[in-house]
Amino acid sequence: MSDTHTMPRTAAFIGLGVMGHPMAGHLKRAGLEVRVYNRTRARAEQWSEEYGGSHHATPREAAEGADIVLMCVGNDDDVRSVTYGDDGVLAGMASGSLLVDHTTASADLARELAAAAGEAGIGFVDAPVSGGQQGAVNGVLTIMCGGSEADYARAEPVLTHYGRMVKRIGETGAGQTTKMVNQICIAGLVQALSEGLHFAEQAGLDREAVIEVISKGAAGSWQMENRHATMIKDEYDHGFAVDWMRKDLDICLAEARRIDASLPVTALVDQFYADVQAMGGNRWDTSSLLKRLSR
């Protein structure tokens, strides 16, 4: 940690969705003073009742006096809406403070935010997370970070309150690009698991028995371990929504075009998710690719 900065004691958390709500809670439990903002005020009030931190009318008000400001919202435009302008966090942050973005967003946005923060003497770390709602609740998220070594060193002790694996991958944007790799890998895994379960059913096999055997070998994965049972039951009202996955894959495919990377399977699975959306599955869990095969 840079010796010019003390450990952050006051944190602002912007965005209290299924991820942000428990993440901000972990910071309060860890003894930090936590100031929160959420677009839907009722959620911020609910959070304050549950954890005792203060809620504020604008991102700027929440950010005033905070050593570190953390954001976890929906997409690039949502990030801009809480960062810029008279009511944005940058208007309320002091020089020497630190801005951390947990939103899964574009690497271009990370570089844009770092530049804007830098002009105000504010540090920046892009720090998208993986692990889903349960990971957030249990404080065991994977957090992939981009930014200077000095900014990361200041952020890390705060992020460990809800991250089991927290790592700086490289300079600004590297966190977001690593999250793209994560989503690319997941897309192929979920489709393969869906096809495997579909094939097993068509072949008349006991799917639970099949998974019990193959999950202990080379085919095993987090998706297989944590999603096969609900997939077999045709239950998809949990986990990471298809709409959000398509948003993430859109970011992946755009970046792939920019850097001339070939993602044929990812592009195909993205279209399969479009089929799921057409079936009315916008809010279904990403494992609902099986439902598309079982129509």
MARLOVEX-648258 format. One record per atom (N, C-alpha, C, O): x, y, z. Coordinates in pm, whole numbers, plus 50000, padded with zeros to 5 digits. Each point is the difference from the previous one (the first is absolute). Layout:
! MARLOVEX-648258
XYZ ...
END
This chain:
! MARLOVEX-648258
500844988050000 499165012050000 500875012450000 501025000650069 498585009249855 500765012449995 500005006550137 498955001350063 502245003049983 500065005450135 499465014350007 499945005850109 499664999949778 499395013350001 498504999250028 499335010250015 500154977649993 498564998450023 499784990450116 500684989850012 498355013550071 499654990950108 498924990549950 499405002249895 500354987450182 498954990449967 498655007449992 499665007350093 499584990849800 498695006849991 499104996650118 499874988450039 499525021850018 499094998150114 498565002949963 499074994550060 500745014249841 498665003549956 499834995949854 500805003649914 498164988750060 499744995149864 498615004349956 499055000250079 500845003249792 498695002249941 499764988349904 500904995949928 497874998950073 499674989149908 498815004349916 498945003450053 501254996449816 498995004849906 499444988049924 500714993749922 498015003350099 499354988849932 499784988350095 500944992950036 497825005150005 499684989850101 499094989249942 498964996750057 501454997849829 499274988949940 500324987050071 500445000050115 499344988749816 500214987050065 501464997950040 500294992350091 500635014649840 501424999150035 500405010950098 500604997250104 499085015249863 500445011350081 499485000150142 500705003950092 498064991849925 499395000150134 500844992150101 500395005650103 499904981649870 500834992650097 501465004850003 500624999650106 499925004949780 501395004749999 500175011950093 500945000550080 498155009249910 500055011750089 499824995750145 500595005750091 498584984249929 499784994750135 501264994450063 500255002050119 500564991149802 501274994650050 500935011250047 500704998550100 499295012749828 500855011350040 499555005850134 500825003450084 497874997649934 499465005350127 500344990550115 500405004350108 499444982749867 500334990050104 501485000350035 500394996950113 500445007049790 501455000350022 500445012450078 501175001450035 497875007549993 500315011550083 500215013249927 500335010150062 499494989849805 500115012649927 498725008150017 498924994550020 501235018649972 498825008649991 499554999249854 500775003149909 497974992850068 499534997849863 498835009349968 499015000550073 501125006649816 498975009149949 499524994349868 500824997049913 497875001450070 499514993349879 499065008749917 499365009350050 500594987449821 499035006149909 499464989049910 500754991349955 497955009150019 499384991149902 498955007849924 499315008550057 500564988749814 499055007349916 498594998850055 499265009850005 500364978050038 498714998150067 500245002350149 500624991850068 498875019349981 500325004250137 499584989750105 500684998250101 498214994949874 499514990250098 501054989350031 500094995250113 500695001149786 501054989850022 501095005450091 500534992750084 499805020149899 501025006250085 499505001050145 500754997850095 497975005649919 499415000750134 499994986350067 500294998750119 499374991149801 499994986450051 501404995750046 500164993750104 500855009849815 501384996650035 500405006750131 500614993650087 499055019149928 500355007450123 499334993950124 500614999450107 498154996249876 499304993550112 500704987050039 500104996750118 500384996149780 500624987050025 501405001350059 500374992450090 500415017249860 501425000850039 500385012250083 501035000050067 498135010549930 500285011550084 500825011149936 500255010250064 500174988149810 500725010749932 499045010849953 498794998450011 501755012649938 499145011149957 499704999149851 500854995849922 497945008250038 499655000449859 499805014549957 499615008550079 500674994149792 500065013749952 499215001749871 499764990349927 499855022150046 499095002949889 500674999749864 499344997649898 501995004850098 500725000049871 501334992750017 500504998850112 500084996449779 501344994050008 501025009850058 500874996150078 499025016749884 500935010150051 499955001050152 501045000450066 497754999949989 499875001250146 500594987850070 500645001350105 499144987049837 500564987750060 501525000349996 500664995450093 499905010249799 501455000049981 500745010450084 501204998750024 498085011650021 500665010850076 500594994650130 499304994050081 501985008249938 500674995750122 500464985449999 500564995250098 499214997849792 500404985849994 501444998649952 500415006849906 500344984550159 501384997049957 499994991649873 500885001349915 498104990250074 499884991149884 498544999349958 499114998650084 500645002449787 498644998949945 499964987849910 500834998549910 498204992650115 499874987749922 498665000149928 498975003550059 501044992549814 498785000149919 499714986049948 500914992849960 497815003550042 499604987149943 498615002049940 498984997850066 501005006549807 498735003049933 499854991249875 500644989649991 498535014649913 499644990849893 500914999349880 500474989249963 499805022449974 500785000049876 500765013249986 499995008250091 500674993749796 500825012049979 499225012850024 500505009250067 498294991649879 499215012250014 499615002450146 499985011450046 499704977850026 499675001350142 501205005350079 499855008550088 501344986449878 501215004750068 500195015049976 500265007650093 499614996549781 500165014349969 498985008550076 500325011050046 498474983949967 498935007850063 500265002550149 499525009950055 501234981250011 500295002150143 501395005950023 500365003450113 500424998049779 501375004950014 500125014949966 500655007650072 498704996449818 500185013649946 498865009450041 498984995850055 501235016949916 498955010050024 500015005450142 500794995650084 498325013949940 499955006650131 499664990450113 500415002150115 498844987349854 499604990450104 500854987349999 499754990950079 501265008449833 500834988149990 501054999150108 500315009950066 500244978149953 500974997950109 501245008749986 500555004550101 499914997949776 501235007949983 499845014250054 500975006150045 497794999149950 499755013550052 500115000450152 500245010650057 499594978050007 500044999750146 501294994750059 500245001550120 500604992249797 501224993750050 501145010050016 500155009449921 500654988450181 501155008750026 501244994849927 500124988049975 500785021149992 501294996149943 500694990550097 500015002450121 500584986849825 500664990250086 499134988250037 500494990150055 498215010749913 499114988750028 500074990049884 500755002149905 498494987250104 500134988949906 498634995549950 499084998150079 500805000049789 498754995449938 500224985849948 500964997349927 498134993650109 500084986049957 498694996449931 498925002050056 501174992749821 498784996249927 499904984849992 500824993449935 498165001050133 499744985649998 499064995849886 499804988149978 499645021649952 499094997049889 500734992249891 501165003049970 498194987149971 500564993949880 499705009349884 498865001249954 502195005449999 499855010449898 501114998549897 500774990450005 499325019049903 501024999149895 501355004750052 500085008150093 500994986949845 501345004450035 500195014649960 500755007350065 498584997049828 500075014049957 499465009250110 500565010650026 498344985250038 499435008150107 500985001050116 500155010650060 500524978349972 500975000250111 501085010449973 500385007650090 500114992849787 501065009649967 499475014450003 500705009450038 498054992149919 499355013350005 499855004950144 500305011550030 499244979550058 499825003650141 501335003150068 500105009350079 500924982749888 501325002350060 500525013949963 500595006950084 499194997049792 500455013249955 499235011250071 500605009750046 498084988749963 499175010150066 500345001250149 500095011050054 500114977650010 500365000050142 501385006250020 500225008050091 500704988249820 501375005050010 500095015249994 500825006150069 498325000049848 499995014649989 499625006550132 500395011450026 498874981650056 499575005350130 500894995050114 499705002250117 501414991149848 500904995050103 499464987950073 500394997350114 498704995449820 499334988450061 500534987349934 500124999549877 500194990350202 500464987249947 498834992049944 498855002750033 501454987449882 498934991849941 500454985749982 501134997349958 497964993450074 500234985749976 498744994249936 498905001650053 501254991749831 498864992449946 500094986150061 501034993349994 497865002350067 500024988050082 498724991849987 499294998150098 500404997049779 498804991749985 500114987350084 501094995450032 497744999150002 499974988550091 499344987949933 499235001449905 501104986950146 499354987649958 499694991950125 500715000850100 498224991549893 499604991950115 498525001050029 499474992550083 499855016849849 498555000950012 499515004750135 500785003750088 497904996249926 499365004950122 500484992550123 500245006050105 499904980749883 500444992150116 501435003850039 500325000750119 500525001649782 501375004150028 500045013350074 500835002050089 498275007149872 499935013150066 499504998550143 500565005850093 498384986349925 499434997950134 501024993650094 500135003950116 500604986249832 500954992650082 501385006650008 500884995150070 499315015849857 501275007250005 501154992549936 501145001150046 498574991149849 501044991749937 500115002849849 500244990949921 499585021650041 500085003649858 501424999049946 500985000750075 499124997549794 501265001649929 500015014149941 499065003949930 501995003850099 500065014049955 501265001949917 501114998650051 498705004649821 501125001849907 500215014949977 499075007049960 502144997850064 500235014450007 500985005249897 500964993449962 498765018949993 500895007349912 500275013750060 499115006250058 502124998649928 500345013150054 501475000350041 500704990049986 499755021450063 501395001150043 500224991550124 499064997050074 502194999149949 500314992150120 499655007650126 499524994150098 500715019049902 499725008250118 498505000650030 499584998550115 499615003749782 498555000550021 499474986450045 499164999150089 501334990449848 499564986550038 500374997050146 499204994250073 501985009849968 500444997350137 499075006650102 499814994750110 499645016749855 499065006950090 498644993249999 499314999650102 500294995049782 498684993749988 499964986250062 498994996150060 502094996449927 500004985850036 499484996950140 499164991050015 501315016150091 499504996550134 498505001850017 499384993350082 500045015749840 498545001950005 499304988749925 499004994650048 501525001849835 499364989849917 500044986250063 499134991649974 501865005950110 500104986750063 498854997450099 499814988750043 499445021749991 498854997950091 498894992149932 499164994050069 500815005949797 499004991649932 500614992049884 499284993549925 502035007050061 500664992449895 500914989250056 500855002750084 498974985149869 500884989050040 501265000049915 501104997050048 498745006449823 501135001349908 499995014249945 499125003549920 501855004650122 500115013849953 501385001449938 501014997950067 499055005749805 501305000549932 500075011249899 499075002349923 502065004650077 500275010049896 500574992649879 501014993050011 498335008749874 500424993249878 500965008849919 500914994949935 498875018250070 500835009149922 499495014350011 499325003550096 501025004649805 499615014150001 498505001749978 499284990249980 500255022250023 498585003249985 499384992649881 500565000049890 498304993750133 499314992449896 500254985050009 499224992049947 501875004150119 500354985850007 498984992050081 499774988249973 499625018350127 498974993150078 498804996749912 499504988750001 500055021349923 498844997949913 500304989649892 499144991749968 502065008849975 500344990449895 500074985850055 499624990449933 500865008350191 500034986850065 498594994950025 499744988149986 499345020950051 498614995950019 499414995149869 499174990949999 501255015049890 499554995149868 500444985649978 499234991749952 502035005350084 500504986349989 499124990650084 499664989049956 499995015550164 499144992250090 498674996749934 499564988550002 499805021649939 498684998049939 500094991449873 499104992149972 501995009449952 500214991749881 500084985350041 499384991449937 501385005850169 500144986150048 498674994450051 499664988549972 499595019750103 498724995550055 499014996849888 499294990050007 500655018549891 499034998049891 500134986149939 499014993049984 502205003249983 500234986949940 499694988650096 499454989749960 500915012250168 499754989550101 498514997450019 499564988550006 499665022350004 498564998450024 499324993349881 499134991550017 501285012349862 499424993649882 500374985149996 499154991549970 502105005350059 500424985949999 499264991950106 499584988749974 500245017150146 499264993150106 498554997949957 499434989350023 499985020949914 498614998849953 499874988949897 499074991950006 501865007649899 499964989749897 500214986150062 499364990349959 501535008850140 500244987250066 498764994950071 499664988249989 499675020550085 498794996150073 498874996549903 499244990650023 500655017149870 498994997449898 500254986249935 499074992149983 502175005349982 500384987349938 499714988350096 499474989749958 500885012050169 499784989450100 498514996850013 499624988350012 499555022149985 498554997950011 499484992549877 499224990550012 501215013949870 499554993549876 500464985449994 499344991549940 501795005650123 500554986450002 499364991350109 500324988250013 498795017750066 499304992550104 500844997450124 499724990750075 501325017449947 500874998150117 499475007550122 499285009949987 501094985450132 499725007150126 501015011550007 501194997950024 498315014249954 500935011249988 500755003150128 501185003749996 498174994750119 500705002050128 501164990250014 501095003750044 498664983849918 501054989850010 501155003249904 501174998350035 498485006349846 501035003549902 500895011150054 501234999249992 498155011450063 500765011350052 500864995850118 501145004450014 498304986950073 500774995350116 501324993749955 501035001750066 498934991049824 501204993349950 500925009849927 501185001050032 498285006349869 500905008049914 500515012650068 501035005549959 498274999250146 500465012250068 501304997650076 500705009650035 499634977849991 501244996950071 501204998749906 501134997950044 498615003349825 501084998749902 500255012949926 499725010950050 500824987849830 500455011749923 498845009049957 500235011649966 498544983350034 498855008249956 499485009150110 499185008849974 501284989350148 499505007650114 500255015049988 501015004349944 498055003650109 500145014650000 499125006050109 499144993150057 501075019749972 499145007050096 498564999649952 499084997650079 500725004749793 498645000049945 499334986450021 498834999350039 501914989949935 499454986750017 499634997550146 498934994850031 501985008950057 499814997750144 498805007850054 499214994750078 500675018049880 499045009050061 498695001949924 499055005450055 500894990249819 498805002749921 499304987549946 498855000949957 501804987550045 499364988449936 498674996350064 499054996449930 500865004550203 498784995550070 498805008749962 498924994749973 501275018550024 498885008949965 499684998949851 498855001449960 502154996149958 499754998049856 499144987749977 499065000349921 501254988950149 499224987749986 498555002250045 499074994149946 500765014650156 498655003150051 499295010649916 498855003450027 501835001949871 499445010549916 499695012650082 498965006449982 501984997250107 499855011850086 501065010249963 501204997250006 498365014749956 500955010149954 499765013850062 500415010249944 498924990050170 499665012950062 501045003950106 499645003850112 501624995349853 501085002950094 501245003749919 500004999349877 501065004650193 501285001949933 500055012049906 499235009550014 501684989749891 500345011249911 499075000249879 499944990249926 499355020850055 498955000849898 500565000449857 501075005449975 498174988749935 500354999549857 500235014149944 500945002049923 498225007650114 500185013749951 501395005450033 500645006549917 499814990750206 501325004950042 501114992549927 501025005949965 498784981150013 501024992449928 500145005149857 501115001049948 497775002249989 500085005349863 500705013549998 500755003049907 499025005250194 500715012850012 501504997450008 500785006649932 499624983750150 501424996850016 500604994349871 501115003749961 498164987349973 500524994049877 500115010349888 500884999049915 498235010850086 500095010949902 501325007550018 500665003649902 499714998950225 501275006550030 501174991349952 500955005149939 498974981850087 501054990749958 500185000249848 501125000949950 497774998149978 500054999249854 500495013149937 500695000049899 498945011250163 500465013049950 501525001350019 500715004649911 499764991250206 501445000750027 500764990349909 501105003049954 498304985350021 500634990149911 500205005849859 501034997849937 497965009550016 500135006449868 501135010250001 500755001349904 499355006050208 501025010650010 501414994250000 500905005649937 499304983050133 501354994450012 500244988549903 501054993550005 498005003949908 500114989549898 500164986150064 500864992149962 498265005250137 499954986750062 498804992449945 498955006049976 501204981150003 498934991749943 499234993050111 500574992350077 498125010449930 499154994150104 498774993249938 498875004250026 501324985449893 498864993949932 498974993750094 498805001549980 501674991650124 499064993450094 499255010550081 498794998950020 501925011450025 499355010750077 498925006849919 498915002750051 501385000149822 499025006549912 498774991249982 498875004949996 501364982149992 498894990649983 499134999350126 498785000449992 501884998550124 499254999250126 499245013050025 498904999750055 501665011649906 499305012750012 498684999549922 498985005050047 501044989049835 498784998549922 499024990350065 498785001849991 501754987950075 499124990750073 499305007350115 498834997550029 501905011750037 499375007950106 498945009449943 499015002950067 501195001749809 498975008149935 498734991649981 498895005050014 501294982149954 498864990849988 499274998750134 498774999950005 502004999250103 499414998850134 499205012650032 498904999350055 501655012349909 499265012650021 498684999849923 498975004450050 501084990449827 498794999249917 498964990650061 498815001349973 501654989250109 499094990950072 499435006550126 499214993850071 501195018649957 499555007050121 500934998150118 499635002750114 501594992549859 500924996650108 501015010850036 501104996850045 498555015749937 500935011050027 500584999550141 501185002950020 497974993550077 500445000050140 500374986150049 500354998350117 499574991649797 500414986650041 501504999650023 500745008449949 499704982050129 501424997650022 500674995749869 499344994649911 501975007950077 500734996749879 499974985149966 500204996349884 499554995250214 499934985649974 498764996049921 499834988349964 499305021550007 498774997449925 500264996649853 499054997749925 502205001950034 500324995149865 499444985949979 499684996249887 500194996150222 499434986649990 498545000749954 499544991749921 499745018250130 498575001449966 499825002249850 499024995449942 501915011549997 499985002349856 500104986849924 499354998149897 501474992750153 500194986949935 498824990750024 499734991049919 499555011250192 498944990850040 498625004149949 499014993550031 500945017549890 498695004949951 499284989249922 498895002349951 
END
